[in-house]
Amino acid sequence: MDPDAPAGPAQPVRPQSLETGVEAIHGGGDRVLVLSPGVTLTLGQDALLMSGQLATKPSRSCLPCVGFSGASGTPSSIPYYNILWAEITGDHRWLLVDYADQTHPHHLEVRHAKFAIPELAAEQTPAGVGDQVAPWVDQLLDRAYSGSARRKRAWVLVNPHAGPGGADKIWEKEVKPIFEAARMPLTVVRTAYSGEAVGLARDLNIDDFDIAIPCSGDGLPHEVFNGLAKRPDARRALSKIAVCHIPCGSGNAMSCNLYGTHRPTLAALAIVKGVPTPLDLVSVTHGGQRTISFLSQALGMIAEVDLGTEHLRWMGATRFTYGFLLLVLQKKTYPCDIAVKVEIDDKEDVKKHYRQRAAQKGTETSKDPEQSQNNVDKQSEVSFPASSAVDSDDGLGLPPLKYGTAMDKLPEGWELIPHEKLGSFYCGNMAYMAPDANFFAAALANDGLMDLITTDGDIPPLKAINLQLGVESGHFFDNPLVSYRKVSAYRIIPRNQETGYISIDGEAITFEPFQAEVHQGLGLTLSKKGTFEAPGPLNWDTVTTSERLLA
């Protein structure tokens, strides 16, 4: 079966023994299912095509928006990506198709398409009606979940205090119905206090679940990664449990990068259809501690804009703009010493690296998805591919530190360079830090490198504002005021400040020297295509945020 081949003017083949009732094609290439009275379902190239009359009256729970063709004969359709489940119910009397209907550009709702299966005499259908329709339903589900596992077992964490609030309502009213319609087994936990998810993830029975889904801002995914990292079998846990994200906070960077959206229902559908994707994680050592970072590390203006506006969470994402303008007017600087293990130093070489890796990933994802589906367990106990970071000793904890800690002697070959008037130090491995903030234009999900940005704080306010506007317009990378490098490790030592802000994935740590190094493919997540959804600068001259899907 070729799921991408055009449907064409397929004609149903009528079993010779039947004159009325179910008419179905049998065999690997079957595409058309004809149901009396006059309802035809066709497996098209990218969607389920439907023509005929409704089995029941239209309602909110049964096809309010599908728009069947009726007498016109032009079939309506449901994209395979939106189909959540299909099954035969009611003693083989009904064919039910559950799907996510786009009722608004940024919102989905569950709908149920229900089709009557006519009763046939037993002597006419010795195998039973269900046995005739069931192979067609299997084909539909194969196409709907091509390359993705069905019925992923989900451990859901809801943070009621995320962002401006409302995570409970978002989960119950918007997200949960989508997961339930996809027949995903759900275990739901509501967190009561900051840091609780670390202990919960550390003690989780990872064999009971396939994915972890924090419903929150970026703080709860950070806690889940760190909880899994504290386990004695950390490498196995991090490579088995795919950490996902339902955006309910202020920044929602994880969802933006993996699913191309910060809208909860769109992210939920992306998780249902998600592809297991290795994710680089970063070890950050500070004092005697080791923290795992999945998103970014920051010191200076960006860190202060984030952490220094915690008391303004009621403003939502607007608090970041407010905090930034205040600091620009103060022309605040952050003196420190920085040592970096640079891998790619020149911006043109950074572009070349990005284009090569993006082209390689494009070639991989263009392969026949049907072959990938053959390797996916269709039952609830799915098996995700292991991360490249896991070896035969899968009981080991975190990988050893290649460059030591921030308290050790500076690694050989590293030079500590003073920065008297640093504006921002920002390092990460994801492109977007918020829906309209593409700081890391050349970021890649799992290239084993971090993207490091530094800017000068001693610049006129208008230039600082213009620099920030470049983040939204897509010209931040090319601004000569921006130093942009690909690195594998670094150390930073603040100077002349007793207190300040250091942000790890948006979470504050003690203001002291810290060191970071990347671990390629140590973590696991789900993405729509096996890579970042937020597009990087394949063509630096034309790509702008107006082309993003994050609005």
C-alpha positions in Angstrom: 0.0 0.0 0.0 1.2 3.4 -0.9 -0.4 6.0 1.4 0.9 9.0 -0.6 -0.4 7.8 -4.0 -3.3 9.9 -5.4 -6.7 8.4 -4.7 -7.9 8.9 -8.3 -11.5 8.1 -9.4 -11.6 4.9 -7.4 -14.6 2.7 -8.1 -16.1 0.3 -5.4 -16.1 -3.4 -6.3 -19.4 -5.0 -5.3 -19.2 -8.5 -3.9 -21.2 -10.6 -6.2 -23.2 -12.2 -3.4 -24.5 -8.8 -2.2 -27.1 -6.6 -3.8 -27.5 -4.1 -1.0 -25.9 -3.1 2.2 -22.1 -3.0 2.8 -20.0 -2.8 -0.3 -16.2 -3.0 0.4 -13.0 -3.6 -1.5 -10.8 -6.3 0.0 -7.0 -6.6 -0.3 -3.9 -4.4 0.4 -4.9 -1.7 -2.1 -8.5 -1.2 -0.9 -9.5 2.4 -0.6 -13.3 2.7 -0.9 -16.0 1.7 1.5 -19.6 2.0 0.4 -22.3 2.0 3.1 -26.0 2.0 2.5 -27.8 4.3 2.0 -25.4 5.9 -0.4 -22.5 6.9 1.9 -19.1 6.4 0.4 -15.8 6.7 2.3 -12.6 6.9 0.3 -9.0 6.8 1.5 -7.5 9.7 -0.4 -3.9 10.9 -0.7 -3.9 13.1 2.4 -7.4 12.8 3.8 -10.5 10.7 4.3 -13.0 11.7 1.6 -16.7 11.4 2.3 -19.8 11.7 0.1 -23.5 10.9 0.8 -25.9 11.6 3.5 -25.3 11.7 7.3 -26.0 8.7 9.3 -27.5 10.8 12.1 -28.7 14.4 12.3 -25.9 17.0 12.5 -25.1 18.1 16.0 -22.2 19.5 18.0 -21.1 15.9 18.8 -21.8 14.5 15.3 -20.4 16.3 12.2 -21.4 19.9 12.6 -18.6 21.1 10.4 -17.7 18.3 8.0 -20.3 19.5 5.5 -21.3 16.4 3.6 -21.9 16.9 -0.1 -25.4 15.6 -0.3 -26.8 15.8 -3.8 -23.8 17.7 -5.2 -21.6 14.6 -5.2 -18.4 16.5 -4.2 -17.0 14.6 -1.2 -16.0 16.4 2.0 -12.8 15.4 3.8 -11.0 15.1 7.1 -7.2 15.3 6.9 -5.5 12.2 8.2 -3.5 14.3 10.6 -6.7 15.4 12.3 -8.2 11.8 12.6 -7.9 10.7 16.2 -9.5 7.3 16.1 -11.8 5.0 14.1 -13.6 1.9 15.3 -16.7 -0.3 14.8 -19.1 0.0 17.7 -22.6 -1.1 18.8 -22.4 -4.8 17.8 -21.1 -3.9 14.4 -23.9 -1.4 13.7 -21.9 1.8 13.6 -18.6 3.0 12.2 -17.3 5.8 14.4 -14.5 8.3 13.3 -13.3 10.7 16.0 -11.3 13.7 14.7 -10.1 17.2 15.7 -12.0 19.9 13.9 -10.4 23.3 13.4 -13.1 25.6 14.6 -10.8 28.6 14.8 -7.3 29.2 13.3 -5.8 28.5 16.7 -8.3 26.1 18.2 -9.4 22.5 17.7 -12.5 20.7 19.1 -13.3 17.0 19.0 -16.0 15.8 16.6 -17.5 12.4 16.0 -18.5 11.2 12.6 -20.9 8.3 12.9 -22.0 6.1 10.0 -24.6 3.3 10.1 -23.5 -0.2 9.0 -26.6 -2.0 7.6 -27.7 -5.3 8.9 -27.2 -8.2 6.4 -28.5 -11.7 6.4 -26.2 -14.2 8.0 -26.2 -16.4 5.0 -25.1 -13.5 2.8 -22.2 -12.5 5.1 -20.8 -15.6 6.8 -17.8 -13.6 8.0 -19.9 -10.9 9.6 -20.3 -7.2 8.7 -17.5 -6.2 11.1 -15.1 -8.5 9.3 -15.7 -6.7 6.1 -15.4 -3.2 7.4 -12.5 -3.9 9.9 -9.7 -4.1 7.3 -10.7 -0.7 5.9 -10.7 0.8 9.4 -7.2 -0.6 9.9 -6.0 1.1 6.7 -7.5 4.4 7.9 -5.7 4.2 11.2 -2.4 3.2 9.4 -2.7 6.4 7.4 -3.8 8.6 10.4 -0.8 7.4 12.5 1.8 6.9 9.8 5.2 7.0 11.5 3.6 7.6 15.0 2.6 5.3 17.8 -1.1 4.9 18.6 -2.6 5.2 22.2 0.5 6.5 23.8 0.4 6.0 27.6 0.6 9.4 29.1 1.6 10.7 32.5 0.1 14.2 32.7 1.2 16.9 35.1 -1.0 20.0 35.5 0.3 23.1 37.1 -2.7 25.1 38.2 -0.5 28.2 38.8 1.2 28.3 35.4 1.5 31.6 33.7 -1.5 33.9 34.3 -3.5 30.8 35.5 -6.1 28.6 34.0 -4.1 25.5 33.3 -6.8 23.3 35.0 -9.5 24.7 32.7 -7.3 24.4 29.6 -6.6 20.7 30.5 -10.2 19.8 31.3 -12.0 21.7 28.6 -9.5 21.8 25.7 -6.8 19.2 25.9 -8.2 16.2 27.7 -11.0 15.6 25.2 -8.4 15.3 22.4 -6.3 12.7 24.2 -9.4 10.8 25.3 -10.7 10.7 21.7 -7.3 9.3 20.6 -7.8 6.5 23.2 -4.7 7.5 25.1 -4.5 6.0 28.6 -4.1 8.9 31.0 -2.7 9.3 34.5 -3.2 12.8 35.7 -1.4 14.6 38.6 -2.0 18.1 39.7 1.1 19.7 41.2 0.8 21.7 44.4 4.1 23.5 44.7 7.2 24.4 42.8 9.7 21.6 42.6 7.2 18.8 43.3 7.5 17.4 39.8 11.2 16.7 40.4 10.5 14.1 43.1 7.5 12.7 41.2 9.5 12.1 38.0 12.4 10.6 40.0 10.1 8.0 41.6 8.0 7.4 38.4 7.6 3.8 37.2 8.9 4.5 33.7 7.7 1.1 32.4 4.1 2.2 32.9 4.3 5.2 30.5 5.5 6.3 27.1 5.3 10.1 27.5 5.2 12.8 30.2 3.0 15.8 29.4 3.5 18.9 31.6 0.6 21.3 31.2 2.4 24.5 32.3 5.0 27.0 31.2 8.5 25.8 30.6 9.2 25.3 34.3 7.4 22.0 34.7 9.3 20.3 31.7 12.5 21.5 33.4 11.4 19.8 36.6 10.5 16.5 34.8 13.8 16.4 33.0 15.7 17.0 36.3 13.6 14.4 38.1 14.4 11.7 35.5 18.1 12.8 35.7 18.2 12.1 39.4 17.4 8.5 39.0 20.1 5.8 39.2 19.0 4.7 35.7 18.9 8.3 34.4 20.1 7.5 30.9 17.5 4.8 30.4 14.7 7.0 31.9 15.6 10.0 29.8 15.7 8.0 26.6 12.5 6.1 27.3 10.0 8.8 28.5 9.3 11.4 25.9 8.8 14.7 27.7 6.3 16.8 25.8 4.5 20.1 26.6 1.0 21.6 26.7 1.6 25.4 26.7 -0.2 27.0 29.6 2.4 29.6 30.7 4.0 32.9 29.6 6.9 31.7 27.4 5.9 28.2 26.2 9.1 27.9 24.3 9.1 24.1 24.3 5.8 23.9 22.5 6.7 26.6 20.1 9.9 24.8 19.0 8.5 21.2 18.8 5.0 21.8 17.5 5.2 25.3 15.9 2.5 26.7 18.1 1.8 28.0 21.6 -1.9 27.1 21.4 -2.9 24.2 23.7 -5.2 22.2 21.4 -2.8 22.5 18.4 0.0 21.2 20.7 -2.3 18.4 21.9 -2.9 17.1 18.4 0.8 17.4 17.6 1.5 15.2 20.7 -1.1 12.6 19.6 0.6 12.4 16.2 4.1 13.1 17.5 7.3 11.4 16.3 9.9 10.3 18.9 12.8 12.8 18.6 16.2 12.7 20.5 16.9 16.0 22.3 20.2 17.5 23.4 20.4 18.2 27.1 22.9 20.3 28.9 24.6 19.8 32.3 25.0 23.0 34.3 27.2 22.8 37.3 27.0 25.5 40.0 28.4 25.2 43.5 28.2 21.5 44.3 25.1 21.0 42.2 24.4 19.6 38.7 21.2 20.8 37.0 19.9 19.6 33.6 18.8 22.2 31.1 16.7 21.5 28.0 16.2 25.0 26.8 18.6 27.8 27.8 20.9 29.4 30.2 21.2 33.2 30.7 22.9 35.9 32.7 22.5 39.6 32.2 19.6 41.5 30.7 17.6 38.5 29.4 17.8 36.7 32.7 16.8 39.8 34.6 13.9 40.5 32.2 12.6 36.9 32.9 13.3 36.4 36.6 13.0 40.0 37.7 9.4 40.2 36.5 8.1 37.2 38.3 5.9 39.4 40.4 4.2 40.6 37.2 3.1 37.1 36.0 -0.5 38.4 35.9 0.6 40.4 32.8 1.3 37.3 30.8 4.0 37.6 28.1 3.7 41.5 28.3 5.9 41.4 31.4 8.9 40.6 29.3 8.5 43.7 27.2 7.9 45.9 30.3 11.0 44.6 32.0 13.2 45.0 28.9 12.3 48.6 28.4 13.1 49.4 32.1 16.6 47.9 31.8 17.3 49.6 28.5 16.6 53.0 30.0 19.0 52.2 32.8 21.8 51.0 30.4 22.6 48.3 32.9 25.7 46.2 32.3 26.9 42.9 33.8 30.7 42.5 34.2 31.9 38.9 34.1 34.7 36.6 32.8 33.7 34.0 30.1 35.6 31.0 28.8 34.1 29.0 25.9 34.8 25.7 24.1 34.0 27.1 20.6 33.1 24.7 17.8 32.0 27.2 15.1 33.0 30.8 15.5 32.2 32.5 12.2 28.6 33.4 11.4 28.9 32.3 7.8 30.2 28.9 9.0 27.2 28.8 11.4 24.9 29.3 8.4 26.6 26.6 6.4 26.4 24.1 9.4 22.7 24.8 9.7 21.9 24.4 6.0 23.8 21.1 5.9 22.1 19.6 8.9 18.7 20.9 7.8 19.1 19.4 4.3 20.1 16.1 5.9 17.1 16.0 8.2 14.8 16.9 5.2 16.2 13.9 3.3 15.5 11.6 6.3 11.9 12.8 6.9 11.0 12.4 3.2 11.4 8.6 3.3 8.3 6.4 3.0 6.3 6.8 6.2 4.5 3.5 5.7 7.7 1.6 6.4 8.1 3.5 9.6 4.6 2.6 10.7 5.3 -1.1 10.2 7.8 -0.8 13.1 5.4 0.9 15.5 3.4 -1.2 18.0 -0.2 -0.4 17.4 -1.3 -1.3 21.0 -1.2 0.8 24.1 2.3 -0.5 25.2 4.3 1.2 22.5 8.1 1.2 22.4 9.9 4.4 21.5 13.4 4.3 19.9 16.2 4.7 22.4 18.3 7.8 22.5 21.8 7.6 21.0 23.1 8.5 24.4 22.2 5.1 25.9 24.6 2.3 25.6 24.6 -1.3 26.7 24.9 -0.2 30.3 21.4 1.3 30.4 21.3 1.2 34.2 23.9 4.1 34.4 23.1 7.5 35.7 24.0 10.7 33.9 27.0 10.7 31.6 30.3 11.8 33.2 31.3 15.4 32.8 33.9 15.8 30.1 35.1 19.2 31.3 34.5 18.9 35.0 32.6 21.5 37.1 32.6 25.2 37.6 34.7 24.6 40.8 37.5 22.8 38.9 40.6 24.2 37.3 39.8 25.7 33.9 40.0 23.0 31.2 43.1 23.0 29.0 42.9 25.3 26.1 40.1 27.4 27.5 40.9 31.1 27.9 39.1 33.2 30.4 38.2 36.6 28.7 36.9 39.5 30.7 33.7 41.3 29.6 33.5 44.6 31.4 30.1 45.8 29.9 28.2 42.7 29.0 24.6 43.2 28.1 23.4 39.7 27.8 24.8 36.2 27.9 22.4 33.7 26.4 22.9 30.1 25.4 20.5 27.5 24.3 19.6 24.7 21.9 16.1 25.7 20.8 15.3 28.5 18.3 12.3 30.1 20.1 12.3 31.4 23.7 8.7 32.6 23.3 6.3 32.8 20.3 7.8 36.0 19.0 11.3 35.6 20.2 13.6 33.7 17.8 16.9 34.3 19.4 18.7 31.2 18.1 18.1 31.4 14.3 20.5 28.5 13.6 19.5 26.2 16.5 19.1 22.5 15.8 17.4 20.0 18.0 20.2 17.5 18.3 23.4 18.5 16.6 25.4 18.2 19.9 26.0 22.0 20.0 24.7 25.0 21.9 24.1 28.4 20.3 25.8 31.1 22.3 24.8 34.8 22.0 26.5 37.7 23.7 25.7 41.4 23.4 27.2 44.6 24.7 25.1 46.5 27.3 26.8 49.9 26.8 24.8 50.9 23.7 22.3 53.7 23.2 18.7 52.9 24.1 17.5 53.2 20.6 20.1 50.7 19.3 19.1 48.4 22.1 15.5 48.6 21.2 16.3 48.1 17.5 18.4 45.0 18.5 15.4 43.6 20.3 13.1 44.3 17.4 15.4 42.3 15.2 14.4 39.2 17.2 10.8 39.5 15.9 11.7 40.7 12.4 14.2 37.9 11.8 17.3 40.1 11.5 18.7 39.5 15.0 21.3 37.0 13.8 22.8 39.4 11.2 23.1 42.4 13.5 26.8 43.3 14.0 26.1 43.9 17.7 25.3 40.2 18.2 28.1 37.7 18.7 26.7 34.3 17.6 28.8 31.1 18.1 28.2 27.3 18.2 29.8 25.9 21.4 30.0 22.6 23.2 30.8 24.0 26.7 31.5 27.2 28.6 32.2 28.7 32.0 31.0 32.1 33.2 32.1 34.0 36.3 30.1 37.1 37.4 32.2 40.0 38.8 31.5 43.0 40.9 28.0 41.9 41.8 26.9 40.4 45.1 23.5 39.5 43.8 21.9 39.1 40.4 20.0 36.7 38.2 21.0 33.5 36.5 18.3 31.7 34.6 18.3 28.0 33.7 15.3 27.2 31.5 13.6 30.2 33.1 14.3 29.0 36.7 16.6 30.9 39.0 19.8 29.4 40.5 22.2 30.9 43.0 24.2 33.9 41.6 27.6 32.3 41.4 30.0 30.9 38.7 28.5 28.1 36.6 29.7 25.8 33.8 27.8 24.0 31.1 28.4 21.2 28.6 26.0 19.6 26.1 25.1 15.9 25.9 23.9 15.0 22.4 20.6 13.1 22.2 20.5 12.4 26.0 16.8 13.3 26.2 13.7 12.3 24.3 10.7 14.3 23.2 8.0 14.2 20.5 8.0 16.5 17.5 5.8 16.8 14.4 8.5 15.8 12.0 11.5 14.6 14.0 13.1 18.1 14.3 12.2 21.6 15.3 9.0 22.9 13.9 10.1 26.6 14.1 12.0 27.1 10.8 15.6 28.3 10.9 17.3 30.5 8.4 17.5 28.2 5.3 17.5 31.5 3.4 18.8 34.2 5.6 17.6 36.9 3.3 14.0 36.0 3.2 13.0 34.2 6.3 11.1 36.4 8.8 8.8 35.7 11.7 5.8 36.5 9.4 6.4 33.1 7.9 6.2 31.4 11.2 3.1 29.5 12.5 3.3 30.9 15.9 0.9 33.8 15.7 
